Amino acid sequence: MKTLLERMKQNMELKGFSSRTQKSYHSYVKQFEQHYKRSSEYLGNPEIKDFLEFLIKEKQASSSGVNQAYSALKFLYETTLDRKWVMKKIPRVKREKKLPIVLDREEVQKLFAVIRNLKHCCILMITYSAGLRISETARLKITDIDSKRMLMKVRGKGAKERYTLLSKVALETLRDYWKYYRPSEWLFPGNPSSKPISTSSIQRIFKKAKQQAGITKTASPHTLRHSFATHLLEAGVDLHHVQLLLGHRSPKTTTIYLHVKRKDLARIVSPLDLPIQ
């Protein structure tokens, strides 16, 4: 007989959740049960609301963290325990709307210029030039590179596949990388080589390059994806195509990059600088 958490894990696997989402959901449900020292089967709406409030007030969790806990418990009760989840009874916390950090094109080039390791340079170059999440970069295979059509096949969130751009500059660097490393299955193998590189390794690569390049912005590898989208919009690419390249379900998700377009903002003159008629 499987435990509740084992049944939940099975349901998440059947739904095709990523290992990262599975770990996160499992962690929050475990915290929930430890908080009350009882199984979720014997807890209900009042306990869920109190736990979410505890995360906000006592743990001072971010809105995204609280929403992740909300989603984990919603999945547990709706899917695994087959109970109704009434939104009015358990409201979701409003997410903070923060504008993404973006590197300008000069900063991106400076980042690549300081990297001496060819593999590391390739990883960050592909991430930026194709607008990838680092989990997508990590799971690229040799067969995903279509040099004839100048496209790359990407495995995105929820096991959804899409095609995105293959940069000419990135392709030349990739060819040099392939000649030297000769990867067999994964484009960027980890250790052992039968597995892809870990996302934590990519984070370390970016952090080191950022420090060497003297970039002081609060940037992460995901900043390269934000920069890709913003730079395309500044170059005149329409929002719909940027949405497709990023793999966003809704155009609303992509519109956030309209707020960080420097090109349009640069055309607007401050009222303090306007001449008096």
VOPASE-849196 format. One record per atom (N, C-alpha, C): atom name; x, y negated, z. Coordinates in steps of 0.2 Angstrom, whole numbers. Atoms other than C-alpha are relative to their C-alpha. Layout:
% VOPASE-849196
   atomo       X       Y       Z
      CA       X       Y       Z
...
END
This chain:
% VOPASE-849196
   atomo       X       Y       Z
       N       4       6       0
      CA       0       0       0
       C       4      -6       0
       N      -4       6       0
      CA       8     -17      -5
       C      -3      -5       5
       N       1       5      -4
      CA       9     -31       6
       C      -3      -6      -4
       N       3       6       4
      CA       0     -48       2
       C       5      -3      -4
       N      -5       4       4
      CA      16     -56      -3
       C       3       4      -6
       N      -1      -4       6
      CA      20     -41     -14
       C      -5       0      -6
       N       6       1       4
      CA       3     -42     -22
       C       1      -7      -4
       N      -1       6       3
      CA       6     -60     -25
       C       6      -1      -5
       N      -6       0       5
      CA      23     -57     -33
       C      -2       3      -6
       N       2      -4       6
      CA      15     -44     -45
       C      -4      -5      -4
       N       4       5       4
      CA       2     -57     -50
       C       4      -5      -4
       N      -4       5       3
      CA      15     -70     -53
       C       4       3      -6
       N      -4      -3       6
      CA      25     -58     -64
       C      -5       1      -6
       N       5      -2       6
      CA       9     -53     -74
       C      -1      -7      -3
       N       2       7       2
      CA       6     -72     -76
       C       6      -3      -4
       N      -6       2       3
      CA      24     -74     -83
       C       3      -6       3
       N      -3       5      -3
      CA      29     -86     -70
       C       8       1       0
       N      -7      -1       0
      CA      48     -90     -70
       C       2       2       7
       N      -3      -3      -7
      CA      59     -83     -56
       C       0      -6       5
       N       0       6      -4
      CA      61    -101     -50
       C      -6      -2       4
       N       7       2      -2
      CA      42    -104     -48
       C      -2       6       5
       N       2      -5      -4
      CA      40     -87     -40
       C       4       0       7
       N      -4       1      -6
      CA      54     -90     -27
       C      -3      -6       4
       N       3       6      -3
      CA      46    -107     -23
       C      -7       1       3
       N       7      -2      -3
      CA      28    -100     -21
       C       1       4       6
       N      -1      -5      -6
      CA      34     -86     -10
       C       3      -4       6
       N      -3       4      -6
      CA      44     -98       1
       C      -6      -4       3
       N       5       4      -3
      CA      29    -110       4
       C      -6       5       3
       N       5      -5      -3
      CA      17     -95       7
       C       3       3       7
       N      -3      -3      -6
      CA      29     -88      20
       C       1      -5       5
       N       0       5      -5
      CA      31    -105      28
       C      -7      -1       3
       N       7       0      -2
      CA      12    -106      29
       C      -2       5       5
       N       1      -6      -5
      CA      11     -89      38
       C       4      -1       6
       N      -4       1      -5
      CA      25     -93      49
       C      -2      -6       5
       N       3       5      -3
      CA      17    -109      54
       C      -5       2       5
       N       6      -2      -4
      CA       2    -101      61
       C       1       7       3
       N      -1      -7      -3
      CA      10     -84      65
       C      -5       5      -2
       N       5      -5       2
      CA      -4     -75      55
       C       0       1      -7
       N       0      -1       7
      CA      -7     -68      38
       C      -5      -5      -3
       N       5       5       4
      CA     -15     -79      25
       C      -7       3      -1
       N       6      -3       1
      CA     -29     -67      24
       C      -5      -2       5
       N       4       2      -6
      CA     -35     -73      41
       C       0      -8       1
       N       0       8       0
      CA     -33     -92      37
       C      -4      -2      -5
       N       4       2       5
      CA     -44    -103      27
       C       1      -8      -1
       N      -1       7       2
      CA     -47    -121      22
       C       2      -5       5
       N      -2       5      -5
      CA     -45    -130      39
       C       8       1       1
       N      -7      -1      -1
      CA     -28    -122      41
       C       5      -2      -6
       N      -4       3       6
      CA     -22    -126      23
       C       1      -7       0
       N       0       7       0
      CA     -27    -144      25
       C       5      -2       6
       N      -4       2      -6
      CA     -18    -145      42
       C       8       1      -2
       N      -7      -2       2
      CA      -2    -136      35
       C       2      -6      -5
       N      -3       5       5
      CA      -1    -149      20
       C       1      -6       3
       N      -1       6      -4
      CA      -3    -163      32
       C       6       0       4
       N      -7      -2      -4
      CA      11    -155      43
       C       6      -2      -5
       N      -6       1       5
      CA      22    -155      27
       C       1      -8      -1
       N       0       8       1
      CA      18    -174      24
       C       3      -4       6
       N      -1       5      -6
      CA      19    -181      42
       C       6       3       4
       N      -5      -3      -4
      CA      31    -169      51
       C       6       1      -4
       N      -6      -2       4
      CA      42    -162      37
       C       2      -6      -5
       N      -1       6       5
      CA      41    -179      27
       C       2       3      -7
       N      -2      -3       7
      CA      41    -168      11
       C      -2      -5      -5
       N       2       4       6
      CA      40    -177      -6
       C      -7       2      -2
       N       6      -1       3
      CA      24    -178     -15
       C       0       6      -5
       N      -1      -6       5
      CA      31    -165     -28
       C       0       6       4
       N       0      -6      -4
      CA      35    -153     -14
       C      -6       2       3
       N       7      -1      -3
      CA      18    -155      -6
       C      -4       3      -5
       N       4      -2       6
      CA      10    -152     -23
       C       2       7      -2
       N      -3      -7       1
      CA      21    -136     -25
       C      -3       5       5
       N       3      -4      -6
      CA      15    -130      -8
       C      -8       1      -2
       N       7       0       2
      CA      -3    -134     -14
       C      -1       5      -5
       N       1      -5       5
      CA      -1    -124     -30
       C       1       7       2
       N      -2      -7      -3
      CA       7    -109     -21
       C      -6       3       4
       N       6      -2      -4
      CA      -8    -108      -9
       C      -6       1      -4
       N       6       0       5
      CA     -21    -111     -23
       C       1       7      -4
       N      -1      -6       4
      CA     -13     -97     -33
       C      -1       7       5
       N       1      -6      -5
      CA     -13     -85     -17
       C      -7       1       1
       N       7      -1      -2
      CA     -31     -88     -13
       C      -4       1      -6
       N       4      -1       6
      CA     -38     -89     -30
       C       1       7      -4
       N      -1      -6       4
      CA     -29     -75     -39
       C       1       6       4
       N      -2      -6      -3
      CA     -22     -63     -26
       C      -6       2       5
       N       5      -1      -5
      CA     -36     -65     -12
       C      -7      -1      -3
       N       7       1       3
      CA     -50     -69     -25
       C      -5      -4       4
       N       5       5      -4
      CA     -57     -83     -15
       C      -1      -6      -4
       N       2       6       4
      CA     -65     -99     -22
       C       5      -6       3
       N      -4       5      -2
      CA     -54    -114     -21
       C      -3      -7      -2
       N       4       6       1
      CA     -64    -130     -19
       C       4      -7       0
       N      -5       6       0
      CA     -54    -146     -24
       C      -2      -5       5
       N       3       5      -5
      CA     -66    -157     -14
       C       2       1       7
       N      -2      -2      -7
      CA     -62    -148       2
       C       7       0       1
       N      -8       0      -1
      CA     -43    -147      -1
       C       2      -4      -6
       N      -2       5       6
      CA     -38    -163     -11
       C       8       1      -1
       N      -7      -1       1
      CA     -21    -163     -19
       C       3      -7       1
       N      -3       7      -1
      CA      -9    -177     -14
       C       2      -3      -7
       N      -2       4       5
      CA      -6    -191     -26
       C       7       0      -1
       N      -8       0       2
      CA      11    -190     -35
       C       2      -7      -1
       N      -3       6       2
      CA      23    -204     -35
       C       2      -1      -7
       N      -2       2       7
      CA      25    -212     -52
       C       7      -3       0
       N      -7       3       1
      CA      44    -215     -54
       C       2       1      -7
       N      -3       0       7
      CA      52    -220     -70
       C       6       4       0
       N      -6      -4       0
      CA      65    -208     -76
       C       7      -4      -1
       N      -7       3       1
      CA      84    -212     -75
       C       2       2      -7
       N      -2      -1       7
      CA      91    -214     -92
       C       7      -3      -1
       N      -7       2       2
      CA     109    -215     -98
       C       0      -4      -7
       N       0       3       6
      CA     112    -227    -112
       C       5       4      -5
       N      -4      -5       5
      CA     121    -219    -128
       C       7      -1       1
       N      -7       0      -1
      CA     138    -226    -123
       C       2       4       6
       N      -2      -4      -6
      CA     137    -218    -106
       C       0       8      -2
       N       0      -7       2
      CA     132    -201    -114
       C       7       2      -4
       N      -6      -2       4
      CA     147    -202    -126
       C       6       0       5
       N      -5       1      -5
      CA     158    -207    -111
       C       0       7       4
       N       0      -7      -4
      CA     152    -191    -102
       C       3       6      -4
       N      -3      -5       4
      CA     157    -180    -116
       C       7      -1      -1
       N      -8       1       2
      CA     174    -188    -119
       C       4       2       6
       N      -5      -2      -6
      CA     180    -184    -101
       C       0       7       1
       N       0      -8      -1
      CA     176    -165    -102
       C       5       3      -4
       N      -5      -3       3
      CA     191    -155    -106
       C      -1       7      -2
       N       2      -7       1
      CA     183    -138    -106
       C      -5       0      -6
       N       4       0       6
      CA     175    -134    -123
       C      -7       3       2
       N       6      -3      -1
      CA     162    -123    -116
       C      -5      -5       4
       N       4       5      -4
      CA     156    -136    -103
       C      -2      -6      -4
       N       2       5       5
      CA     156    -149    -117
       C      -6       2      -4
       N       5      -3       5
      CA     145    -138    -128
       C      -7       0       4
       N       6      -1      -4
      CA     133    -135    -114
       C      -4      -7       1
       N       3       6      -1
      CA     130    -153    -110
       C      -2      -4      -6
       N       2       2       6
      CA     130    -158    -128
       C      -6       3      -3
       N       6      -3       3
      CA     117    -146    -133
       C      -6      -2       4
       N       6       3      -4
      CA     106    -151    -118
       C      -2      -7      -2
       N       2       7       2
      CA     106    -169    -123
       C      -2       0      -7
       N       2       1       7
      CA     105    -167    -142
       C      -6       3      -2
       N       7      -4       1
      CA      90    -155    -141
       C      -5      -2       5
       N       5       2      -5
      CA      82    -163    -126
       C      -3       6       5
       N       2      -6      -3
      CA      82    -147    -116
       C       0       0       8
       N      -1      -1      -7
      CA      79    -142     -98
       C       6       4       1
       N      -6      -4      -1
      CA      94    -134     -90
       C      -1       7       0
       N       2      -7       0
      CA      85    -118     -88
       C      -1       3      -7
       N       0      -2       7
      CA      82    -118    -107
       C       7       1      -3
       N      -7       0       3
      CA     100    -122    -111
       C       3       7       3
       N      -3      -6      -3
      CA     105    -107     -99
       C      -2       6      -4
       N       3      -6       3
      CA      94     -95    -108
       C       0       0      -8
       N      -1       0       7
      CA      99     -99    -126
       C       4       6      -2
       N      -3      -6       3
      CA     104     -84    -137
       C       4      -2      -6
       N      -4       1       7
      CA     116     -83    -152
       C      -5      -1      -5
       N       5       0       5
      CA     101     -79    -162
       C      -5      -5       0
       N       4       6       0
      CA      92     -95    -157
       C       2      -5      -4
       N      -3       5       4
      CA     103    -105    -168
       C      -1       1      -7
       N       1      -1       7
      CA      97    -108    -185
       C       3      -6      -4
       N      -4       5       3
      CA     110    -118    -194
       C      -2      -2      -7
       N       3       2       7
      CA     102    -117    -211
       C      -6      -5       0
       N       6       5      -1
      CA      86    -126    -205
       C       2      -5       5
       N      -2       5      -5
      CA      96    -136    -192
       C      -5       0       6
       N       5       0      -6
      CA      84    -130    -178
       C       3       5       5
       N      -1      -5      -5
      CA      85    -121    -162
       C      -6       3       3
       N       6      -3      -3
      CA      72    -109    -154
       C       1       0       7
       N      -1       1      -7
      CA      69    -113    -136
       C      -5       4       4
       N       4      -3      -5
      CA      61    -103    -122
       C      -2      -5       6
       N       1       5      -5
      CA      52    -116    -112
       C      -4       3       6
       N       4      -2      -5
      CA      40    -116     -97
       C      -5       5      -2
       N       6      -5       1
      CA      27    -102     -95
       C       1       4      -6
       N      -2      -5       5
      CA      36     -91    -108
       C      -2      -3      -7
       N       2       3       6
      CA      31    -104    -122
       C       7      -1      -4
       N      -6       2       5
      CA      43    -105    -137
       C      -1      -6      -4
       N       1       6       5
      CA      46    -120    -148
       C       7      -1      -3
       N      -6       2       3
      CA      58    -127    -160
       C       2      -7       1
       N      -2       7      -1
      CA      69    -142    -157
       C       6      -1      -5
       N      -5       2       5
      CA      83    -151    -166
       C       7       3       2
       N      -7      -2      -1
      CA     101    -144    -169
       C       4      -6      -3
       N      -5       6       2
      CA     113    -159    -170
       C       5       2      -4
       N      -6      -1       4
      CA     126    -159    -184
       C       7       0       4
       N      -6       1      -4
      CA     139    -165    -171
       C       0       6       5
       N       1      -6      -5
      CA     133    -151    -158
       C       2       6      -4
       N      -1      -6       4
      CA     134    -138    -172
       C       8       1      -1
       N      -7      -1       1
      CA     152    -142    -176
       C       4       2       6
       N      -3      -2      -6
      CA     157    -141    -158
       C      -2       7       2
       N       2      -7      -1
      CA     147    -125    -156
       C       4       5      -4
       N      -4      -5       4
      CA     157    -117    -170
       C       7       0       2
       N      -6       0      -3
      CA     173    -122    -162
       C       0       5       6
       N       2      -4      -6
      CA     166    -114    -146
       C       0       7      -1
       N       1      -7       1
      CA     161     -98    -154
       C       6       3      -2
       N      -7      -2       3
      CA     178     -96    -163
       C       4       2       6
       N      -4      -1      -5
      CA     186     -97    -146
       C      -2       5       5
       N       3      -4      -5
      CA     174     -88    -134
       C      -3       6      -2
       N       4      -6       3
      CA     165     -76    -146
       C      -5       3       5
       N       6      -3      -4
      CA     149     -74    -135
       C      -4       5      -4
       N       4      -5       4
      CA     139     -59    -140
       C      -7       0       0
       N       8       0       0
      CA     121     -61    -134
       C      -2      -7       2
       N       2       6      -2
      CA     119     -76    -123
       C       5      -5      -3
       N      -5       5       2
      CA     126     -92    -130
       C       5      -3       5
       N      -5       2      -5
      CA     133     -97    -114
       C      -1       5       6
       N       0      -6      -5
      CA     136     -81    -104
       C       3      -3       7
       N      -3       2      -7
      CA     139     -82     -85
       C       5       6       2
       N      -4      -5      -3
      CA     148     -70     -74
       C      -4       5       4
       N      -3      -3       6
      CA     146     -56     -78
       C      -3      -2      -7
       N       2       3       7
      CA     144     -60     -97
       C      -6       3      -2
       N       6      -2       2
      CA     129     -49     -98
       C      -6      -4       2
       N       5       5      -2
      CA     119     -63     -89
       C       2      -7      -2
       N      -2       7       2
      CA     117     -81     -94
       C       3      -4       5
       N      -2       5      -5
      CA     125     -95     -85
       C      -5      -2       4
       N       5       3      -5
      CA     116    -101     -70
       C      -1      -7       0
       N       2       7       1
      CA     107    -117     -69
       C       5      -4       5
       N      -4       3      -5
      CA     118    -121     -53
       C       7      -2      -3
       N      -7       1       3
      CA     134    -119     -63
       C      -1      -7      -5
       N       1       6       4
      CA     127    -132     -76
       C      -1      -6       4
       N       0       6      -4
      CA     123    -144     -62
       C       7      -2       2
       N      -7       2      -2
      CA     141    -143     -56
       C       4      -3      -5
       N      -3       3       6
      CA     147    -146     -73
       C      -1      -7      -1
       N       2       7       1
      CA     137    -162     -75
       C       2      -4       5
       N      -2       4      -5
      CA     141    -168     -58
       C       8      -2       0
       N      -7       1       1
      CA     160    -166     -61
       C       1      -6      -6
       N      -1       5       5
      CA     159    -175     -78
       C      -3      -7       1
       N       3       7      -2
      CA     148    -189     -71
       C       5      -4       4
       N      -5       4      -4
      CA     161    -193     -58
       C       6      -2      -4
       N      -6       2       4
      CA     175    -192     -70
       C      -1      -6      -5
       N       2       6       5
      CA     166    -204     -82
       C      -2      -6       4
       N       1       6      -4
      CA     163    -216     -68
       C      -7      -3       0
       N       7       2       0
      CA     144    -216     -70
       C      -3       0       7
       N       2       1      -7
      CA     136    -223     -54
       C      -8       1       0
       N       8      -1       0
      CA     117    -220     -59
       C      -1       7       4
       N       2      -6      -3
      CA     108    -207     -49
       C      -3       5      -5
       N       1      -4       5
      CA     109    -195     -63
       C       1       8       1
       N      -1      -7       0
      CA     107    -176     -65
       C       0       3      -7
       N       1      -3       7
      CA     107    -164     -80
       C      -6      -1      -3
       N       6       1       3
      CA      89    -167     -82
       C       0      -7      -3
       N      -1       7       2
      CA      94    -186     -85
       C       1       1      -8
       N      -2       0       7
      CA     101    -180    -102
       C      -7       1      -4
       N       6      -1       3
      CA      83    -174    -107
       C      -4      -6       0
       N       3       7       0
      CA      76    -191    -102
       C       3      -4      -5
       N      -3       5       5
      CA      89    -200    -112
       C      -1       2      -7
       N       1      -2       7
      CA      86    -189    -127
       C      -7      -3      -2
       N       7       3       2
      CA      67    -194    -127
       C       0      -7      -1
       N      -1       7       1
      CA      71    -212    -124
       C       3      -3      -6
       N      -4       2       6
      CA      84    -213    -137
       C      -3       1      -7
       N       4      -2       6
      CA      73    -205    -150
       C      -6      -6      -1
       N       5       5       0
      CA      59    -217    -146
       C       3      -7      -2
       N      -3       6       1
      CA      71    -232    -147
       C       2       0      -8
       N      -2      -1       7
      CA      76    -225    -164
       C      -5       0      -5
       N       6       0       5
      CA      58    -226    -171
       C      -3       6      -1
       N       4      -6       1
      CA      53    -208    -169
       C      -7      -1       4
       N       7       1      -3
      CA      34    -207    -166
       C      -1       4       7
       N       1      -4      -6
      CA      28    -201    -149
       C      -2       7      -1
       N       3      -6       1
      CA      19    -186    -156
       C       6       5      -1
       N      -5      -5       2
      CA      35    -178    -163
       C       5       0       6
       N      -4      -1      -6
      CA      45    -182    -147
       C      -4       5       5
       N       4      -5      -5
      CA      31    -173    -137
       C       1       7      -2
       N      -1      -7       2
      CA      33    -158    -148
       C       7       3       1
       N      -7      -2      -1
      CA      52    -158    -147
       C       1       2       8
       N      -1      -1      -7
      CA      51    -159    -128
       C      -4       6       3
       N       5      -6      -2
      CA      37    -145    -127
       C      -5      -2       5
       N       5       2      -5
      CA      25    -156    -117
       C      -7       2      -2
       N       7      -2       2
      CA       7    -150    -117
       C      -4      -6      -2
       N       4       6       1
      CA       0    -167    -116
       C       4      -6      -2
       N      -3       7       2
      CA       5    -184    -124
       C       1      -4       6
       N       0       4      -6
      CA       2    -192    -107
       C       7       1       4
       N      -7      -2      -3
      CA      18    -183    -100
       C       5      -4      -4
       N      -5       3       4
      CA      28    -191    -114
       C       0      -7       0
       N       1       7       0
      CA      21    -208    -113
       C       4      -4       5
       N      -4       4      -6
      CA      32    -212     -97
       C       6      -3      -3
       N      -7       2       3
      CA      47    -214    -109
       C      -1      -7      -4
       N       1       7       3
      CA      38    -229    -117
       C       2      -6       5
       N      -2       5      -5
      CA      41    -238    -101
       C       7      -2       1
       N      -8       1      -1
      CA      60    -236    -102
       C       3      -2      -7
       N      -3       2       6
      CA      62    -241    -120
       C       3      -7       0
       N      -3       7      -1
      CA      75    -255    -120
       C      -1      -4      -6
       N       1       3       7
      CA      72    -259    -139
       C      -6      -5       0
       N       6       4       0
      CA      54    -266    -136
       C       1      -5       5
       N       0       5      -5
      CA      58    -274    -120
       C       5      -6      -1
       N      -5       5       2
      CA      73    -283    -127
       C      -3      -6      -5
       N       3       5       4
      CA      61    -292    -139
       C      -4      -5       3
       N       4       4      -4
      CA      51    -300    -125
       C       4      -5       3
       N      -4       6      -3
      CA      57    -317    -119
       C      -4      -1       7
       N       2       2      -7
      CA      55    -321    -100
       C      -4      -7       0
       N       3       6       0
      CA      43    -335     -97
       C       4      -6       2
       N      -5       5      -2
      CA      57    -344     -88
       C       4      -3      -5
       N      -5       2       5
      CA      67    -345    -104
       C      -4      -3      -6
       N       4       3       5
      CA      52    -351    -115
       C       1      -7       0
       N      -1       7       0
      CA      54    -369    -121
       C      -7      -3       1
       N       6       3      -1
      CA      41    -381    -115
       C      -2      -4      -6
       N       2       3       6
      CA      30    -387    -129
       C      -2      -8       2
END
